[in-house]
Amino acid sequence: MSHTYSAGQRAESTAALAMVNIDSADPARQARFYAAALGWEVTYSDDNYGMVEGDGVKIGFGKIEGFRPAQWPDEDGTKRFHLDLQVDDLDDATKSLCAIGATQPDFQPGDGRWRVLLDPDGQPFCLSPRPAATP
């Protein structure tokens, strides 16, 4: 049986997303970085796995021997996914995140509407402005 849903229509679910797991060279470091970046809690950490939780969401980081992050810019089509983080101020957030281990690559698409950073494993993620609150 197939279903078609319009925008805003909620489907009866077959499953619920429990968490997102991300391959990593150093799971404990990644958990510390994202906990600090998001203001979340590291709920598990060892040499092979790290987990952060906050806002009802869990992100896990699993060690992969020989891990190679996606390249940025993605010239060879190897980028698998990326996280988008919303921030109040792109410049302030960039400075704060770089102070805890992110780096800012030279190539920045989007004409300043968003910013690409690399996490401590070298995996790209994006910063975008938080939407303005409506009255």
N, C-alpha and C positions, 0 to 999 in steps of 0.2 A: 504494500500500500504506500503510495507516495503522497506527500503533503506539500502544499504551497502556502507560504505565510507572507503576509504583507508586513511592511515596516511597522514596528511597535506591537505586533501581534505576538503573544507568547505561546509557544508550542508546549504540549505536554512532553515532559522530558523522559528520555529513556535512561539517561545517565546524568551524573553531576560531576563537574570538574573538582577533583580532590586536591590537586596541586600540579605545579609545573616542575619538571626535573630538567636540569641543564648539565651537559657534559662539562668537565672542568679539569684543569691541570692541578689545581690546588683548592679543593672544596672548602677547607677551613678558612682560607684567605678570602675566597669569594663570599662565603656566608658573612664574615666580618664586614666586608666592604658593603654588601647590599643591606645588611642590618643598619649600618651607619648611614648609608645613603637614604634609606626609606624611613628611618626612625623605628625599625622593627626590632624583634628579639631573635637572637641566635638560639634556636631550641635544640639543636643537635650539632655536634662538630667533632670529627676525628680526621685521620689522614685520608680516609676514603669517601667520606660523605659529610656534607654540611647542610643545614636547613635553617631557613628564616621564616618567621610568621608575623603577620600583622594585617590589620584591616580585613580579617577573615580570609586571607590568602596565604598559601604556603609556597615557597620556592625551595627546591632541593638542588644540591650540586653534587654530582657523582664523579669520582675520579676516573679518568680514562688515561691509561698509559699512552704516551706519545700524542696526547691531545694537541691539536692544531686549531687555533681559532679561525673563524671565517676571516678573510682578508677584507680590509677597507682601504680604498673603495672596492666594491665587489666587481672586479673586472673579469673574473673567470667563472662566475656563477656559483661560488661555493657558500655564499651567505645563506644560512639555514633559517634563521629567525633573529629577531632582536626585541629587546624590551623598550617600551616608550614610557618615560617618566615625565610627569607634569610638574612644573616648578613655577614659583612666583616670579623669578627673575633669572633669565638665562645666564647673564654674566656672573651673578652671585653664586648660582648653583654650580656653574662650571668651576669657579674658583674653589668652592667647598669640596666638590667631588674630586678635583685634581689633588687637593691637599690630602685626601685619604686614599689615593692610589689610582685614580683614573688618569687617562692622558687624552689630549685633544689632537686628533690628526689634522693635517693641513687641509685635506679635501673636505669642504663643508657645502653640501647642496642646500637648496631651499631658500636662497637669498636672505638668510638671517631669520627665517620664520621658525626654524628649529636648529638644534645643534647636535652633532654626532660626537660622542666620546667613546673611548675604549676602556673597558673595565680592567682590573688587574691581570686577568687571563688574556687580554687582548681582544675580547669579544665586543663588537660594536653595540652601543645602545644610544637611544635618542632622548634629548630633552626638548620639551615643547612647553610653551606658556600654558599655565592653568587657565581655563576659560573664565571670563569675567562672570561674577555672580549676577544673576538677573534680579531686579527688585521685586 
